[in-house]
């Protein structure tokens, strides 16, 4: 999560994680620009990650690519939501 925030060019404010027994993790990285979260289901070989950022200086797509590589993902579904300012 720390490295993902750096790849996004975001400022990490706090990191919280919880390991479930016997397996699985939920973690949230609070960013000055929003957040990154991950929820894992190792028994299913699955993880869901959210990478939300604000600001022209951030690069959320590089954080997504980093998480994809570090988790060894072979199949991803990715949506991008661009907030329109009035």
Secondary structure, DSSP 8 states (H G I E B T S, - for coil): -HHHHHHTT--EEEEEEEE-SSS-EEEEEEETTEEEEEEEEGGGTEEEEEEE--STT--HHHHHHHHHHHHT-SS-----------
